[in-house]
């Protein structure tokens, strides 16, 4: 059963089906939010719980003709933005080592072997608008249309942001 | 710059599974107990209808006020007044319908704000923008025509 069909059932009153939504998205969204806010796991879990509860509360406003994954990622994006505003965080120093686990990005940036380990750290250190577009395209494997729906920016701007983000990464390397 | 503590990785199948189970249990507990409730559909429908209705009213109101403003400015005969130099400027400054101008600016700003609240406006294409601008011009011309026709009618019927 696809996400939108499950959501349609929940909208009709089958609350229990929301469990499937949580199970499908928990891991994906946990890492997405964690990479955006660069905070310890417990803090990310709290944020993620807010994302799911917010999604549930507003589920009747979701149009099942659209893509549910973009809708819930949008909520996660908004929560991350709210978090930055609330905590007044402008920049976070990343102490934790992160692995470079994306071959596509490494190939596109033509990164030397010895520099591959740095890539995740450099992505995490980018400005939020660049970081997010890189995260969504390379690590969450979303296409331009989906990124446009998540970030609420025109599809053409997604390409522009991606190119700028890659340029910034190359400069840092 | 805020530093974060070095922490153990949150990965690993058992750790992930444990976190997921805990999260699911907490969320579903709140939902099943009714601590968290879905907002009813009519609220979303009413909200969208309100925004769209407000947008239409603002476009109509803005168009009408803009048409009146243009009409009044035309009546002031700016060309002639400017020939009088500083005195002409003084008359323009004192007689200009600032209230109407403020009304137009307010309604246009309100319209833009409401438009930004309508879902997927970020997907606006050039065609949509042309359509909106074209529509606004047609509306303006229509309102100006109505005002002028009425003025001519009034002259014809001897009301002025």
Interface residues (C-beta under 8 A of the other chain):
Chain A: X11 X15 X16 X18 X19 X22 X23 X26 X27 X30 X34 X38 X39 X40 X41 X44 X45 X48 X49 X52 X53 X56 X57 X58 X59 X60 X61 X87 X89 X90 X91 X92 X93 X94 X95 X96 X148 X149 X152 X153 X154 X155
Chain B: X1 X2 X3 X4 X5 X6 X7 X10 X16 X19 X20 X23 X24 X26 X27 X28 X30 X31 X32 X36 X37 X38 X39 X40 X41 X43 X44 X120 X122 X123 X124
